[in-house]
Amino acid sequence: MSTPTKGQWSARAIPGATFALHVTPRARRISLSETPEGTFKASVTTAPEDGRATAAVAELLAHALGVAKTRLTLVQGATSRHKLFRLEN
């Protein structure tokens, strides 16, 4: 796993696209990678309190896609390690 560079996955930044992630909060390092199943695995250093880990994941995914984090909407998984984000127009 590695930290993606800004816009590294910009080819996937299609409006309406969804991104399924498995999140590991309180990780030692921040990282984002794709699994063979086509989902993403994200690790963030923040604690899962008051939505901080979810916000950190949204920021990490937006950075990798090269879009503003306000374009990502959490569809499901606000309190779960399994999250689904949708990229808005």
ChimeraX commands (.cxc) that place a marker at each C-alpha (Angstrom):
marker #1 position 0.00,0.00,0.00 radius 0.5
marker #1 position 1.14,3.51,-0.68 radius 0.5
marker #1 position 0.05,7.09,-0.49 radius 0.5
marker #1 position -1.18,8.13,-3.94 radius 0.5
marker #1 position 0.04,11.30,-5.58 radius 0.5
marker #1 position -2.45,14.03,-6.36 radius 0.5
marker #1 position -4.57,13.02,-9.33 radius 0.5
marker #1 position -2.91,9.63,-9.68 radius 0.5
marker #1 position -6.31,8.01,-10.27 radius 0.5
marker #1 position -7.84,10.92,-12.20 radius 0.5
marker #1 position -8.94,8.56,-15.00 radius 0.5
marker #1 position -11.45,7.10,-12.53 radius 0.5
marker #1 position -12.92,10.52,-11.69 radius 0.5
marker #1 position -16.12,10.03,-13.68 radius 0.5
marker #1 position -19.22,11.81,-12.33 radius 0.5
marker #1 position -21.60,9.27,-10.84 radius 0.5
marker #1 position -18.86,6.69,-10.20 radius 0.5
marker #1 position -18.95,4.88,-6.86 radius 0.5
marker #1 position -15.98,3.82,-4.78 radius 0.5
marker #1 position -16.21,1.02,-2.20 radius 0.5
marker #1 position -13.58,1.23,0.52 radius 0.5
marker #1 position -12.50,-0.81,3.50 radius 0.5
marker #1 position -11.11,1.62,6.09 radius 0.5
marker #1 position -8.53,1.03,8.80 radius 0.5
marker #1 position -8.59,3.90,11.31 radius 0.5
marker #1 position -5.72,4.58,13.72 radius 0.5
marker #1 position -3.22,3.14,11.25 radius 0.5
marker #1 position 0.47,3.78,11.52 radius 0.5
marker #1 position 0.57,5.34,8.02 radius 0.5
marker #1 position -1.83,6.94,5.59 radius 0.5
marker #1 position -2.29,4.80,2.48 radius 0.5
marker #1 position -4.74,3.96,-0.27 radius 0.5
marker #1 position -4.61,0.97,-2.59 radius 0.5
marker #1 position -6.85,-1.04,-4.87 radius 0.5
marker #1 position -7.66,-4.66,-4.10 radius 0.5
marker #1 position -7.92,-7.37,-6.77 radius 0.5
marker #1 position -11.72,-7.31,-6.30 radius 0.5
marker #1 position -11.84,-3.69,-7.49 radius 0.5
marker #1 position -12.49,-2.13,-4.09 radius 0.5
marker #1 position -10.12,0.18,-2.26 radius 0.5
marker #1 position -8.34,-0.24,1.04 radius 0.5
marker #1 position -7.68,2.97,2.94 radius 0.5
marker #1 position -5.65,3.47,6.10 radius 0.5
marker #1 position -5.81,6.73,8.02 radius 0.5
marker #1 position -4.10,7.81,11.22 radius 0.5
marker #1 position -7.15,9.54,12.70 radius 0.5
marker #1 position -9.42,7.94,15.27 radius 0.5
marker #1 position -12.98,6.94,14.32 radius 0.5
marker #1 position -14.55,9.59,16.55 radius 0.5
marker #1 position -17.12,12.17,15.45 radius 0.5
marker #1 position -16.62,11.28,11.77 radius 0.5
marker #1 position -12.97,12.33,11.70 radius 0.5
marker #1 position -11.77,9.08,10.11 radius 0.5
marker #1 position -14.51,9.28,7.46 radius 0.5
marker #1 position -13.49,12.86,6.66 radius 0.5
marker #1 position -9.85,11.81,6.39 radius 0.5
marker #1 position -10.78,8.99,4.00 radius 0.5
marker #1 position -12.83,11.37,1.84 radius 0.5
marker #1 position -9.89,13.77,1.68 radius 0.5
marker #1 position -7.48,10.94,0.78 radius 0.5
marker #1 position -9.77,9.61,-1.96 radius 0.5
marker #1 position -10.38,13.11,-3.37 radius 0.5
marker #1 position -6.62,13.71,-3.43 radius 0.5
marker #1 position -6.03,10.47,-5.34 radius 0.5
marker #1 position -8.80,11.28,-7.83 radius 0.5
marker #1 position -7.64,14.88,-8.23 radius 0.5
marker #1 position -11.04,16.35,-7.32 radius 0.5
marker #1 position -12.36,18.58,-4.54 radius 0.5
marker #1 position -13.46,16.64,-1.47 radius 0.5
marker #1 position -16.83,18.40,-1.65 radius 0.5
marker #1 position -17.56,16.40,-4.83 radius 0.5
marker #1 position -17.52,13.13,-2.86 radius 0.5
marker #1 position -20.72,12.06,-1.13 radius 0.5
marker #1 position -20.83,9.30,1.47 radius 0.5
marker #1 position -23.58,6.95,0.31 radius 0.5
marker #1 position -23.31,4.40,3.10 radius 0.5
marker #1 position -21.07,3.42,5.98 radius 0.5
marker #1 position -20.94,6.51,8.18 radius 0.5
marker #1 position -20.14,4.38,11.24 radius 0.5
marker #1 position -18.76,1.30,9.49 radius 0.5
marker #1 position -15.32,0.33,8.22 radius 0.5
marker #1 position -16.95,-0.44,4.86 radius 0.5
marker #1 position -17.80,2.81,3.08 radius 0.5
marker #1 position -19.29,3.70,-0.27 radius 0.5
marker #1 position -18.59,7.11,-1.81 radius 0.5
marker #1 position -20.12,8.59,-4.97 radius 0.5
marker #1 position -18.45,11.25,-7.11 radius 0.5
marker #1 position -20.87,14.07,-7.88 radius 0.5
marker #1 position -20.74,16.48,-10.85 radius 0.5
marker link #1:1,2 radius 0.2
marker link #1:2,3 radius 0.2
marker link #1:3,4 radius 0.2
marker link #1:4,5 radius 0.2
marker link #1:5,6 radius 0.2
marker link #1:6,7 radius 0.2
marker link #1:7,8 radius 0.2
marker link #1:8,9 radius 0.2
marker link #1:9,10 radius 0.2
marker link #1:10,11 radius 0.2
marker link #1:11,12 radius 0.2
marker link #1:12,13 radius 0.2
marker link #1:13,14 radius 0.2
marker link #1:14,15 radius 0.2
marker link #1:15,16 radius 0.2
marker link #1:16,17 radius 0.2
marker link #1:17,18 radius 0.2
marker link #1:18,19 radius 0.2
marker link #1:19,20 radius 0.2
marker link #1:20,21 radius 0.2
marker link #1:21,22 radius 0.2
marker link #1:22,23 radius 0.2
marker link #1:23,24 radius 0.2
marker link #1:24,25 radius 0.2
marker link #1:25,26 radius 0.2
marker link #1:26,27 radius 0.2
marker link #1:27,28 radius 0.2
marker link #1:28,29 radius 0.2
marker link #1:29,30 radius 0.2
marker link #1:30,31 radius 0.2
marker link #1:31,32 radius 0.2
marker link #1:32,33 radius 0.2
marker link #1:33,34 radius 0.2
marker link #1:34,35 radius 0.2
marker link #1:35,36 radius 0.2
marker link #1:36,37 radius 0.2
marker link #1:37,38 radius 0.2
marker link #1:38,39 radius 0.2
marker link #1:39,40 radius 0.2
marker link #1:40,41 radius 0.2
marker link #1:41,42 radius 0.2
marker link #1:42,43 radius 0.2
marker link #1:43,44 radius 0.2
marker link #1:44,45 radius 0.2
marker link #1:45,46 radius 0.2
marker link #1:46,47 radius 0.2
marker link #1:47,48 radius 0.2
marker link #1:48,49 radius 0.2
marker link #1:49,50 radius 0.2
marker link #1:50,51 radius 0.2
marker link #1:51,52 radius 0.2
marker link #1:52,53 radius 0.2
marker link #1:53,54 radius 0.2
marker link #1:54,55 radius 0.2
marker link #1:55,56 radius 0.2
marker link #1:56,57 radius 0.2
marker link #1:57,58 radius 0.2
marker link #1:58,59 radius 0.2
marker link #1:59,60 radius 0.2
marker link #1:60,61 radius 0.2
marker link #1:61,62 radius 0.2
marker link #1:62,63 radius 0.2
marker link #1:63,64 radius 0.2
marker link #1:64,65 radius 0.2
marker link #1:65,66 radius 0.2
marker link #1:66,67 radius 0.2
marker link #1:67,68 radius 0.2
marker link #1:68,69 radius 0.2
marker link #1:69,70 radius 0.2
marker link #1:70,71 radius 0.2
marker link #1:71,72 radius 0.2
marker link #1:72,73 radius 0.2
marker link #1:73,74 radius 0.2
marker link #1:74,75 radius 0.2
marker link #1:75,76 radius 0.2
marker link #1:76,77 radius 0.2
marker link #1:77,78 radius 0.2
marker link #1:78,79 radius 0.2
marker link #1:79,80 radius 0.2
marker link #1:80,81 radius 0.2
marker link #1:81,82 radius 0.2
marker link #1:82,83 radius 0.2
marker link #1:83,84 radius 0.2
marker link #1:84,85 radius 0.2
marker link #1:85,86 radius 0.2
marker link #1:86,87 radius 0.2
marker link #1:87,88 radius 0.2
marker link #1:88,89 radius 0.2
view
